[in-house]
């Protein structure tokens, strides 16, 4: 395994751990706490030299955005 593959695997592993924390957030308060801690460093990974890491971060960002949009939509129509 070359050093490039090791660096890519390490970045993917870190991004995957953040993804799992976001996915396992039991409620909005927990999600907000996780995002306050991990969102900025996660978005910085969009500048990664590895396409696979950038794609993974993009996917996670879309999931978080979709989750927040759906909750806002439900809140809006519940009023």
Phi, psi and omega in degrees: 000126181279169181294330178293315178296322178295316179296318179295316180297321179295314179297317178298322178296314179297316179295321178297323178295319177295318178302317181294320178298317179296315182295327184269003179298119185285339182206175183296322180298315179295318178299315180299318180297317179296315181294323178299326182276318194250348186294313181298311177298325178296315180294331176296336178290350174295343177267009180298151177283350184258126180298321182298323179291315179299319179295320180295317179296320178298317178298314180297318179299318178296319179296315179296316179298314180299320180297317181289324179293317179298316179296320178294320179297315180295316179299316181300314183278347178281342183280000000 
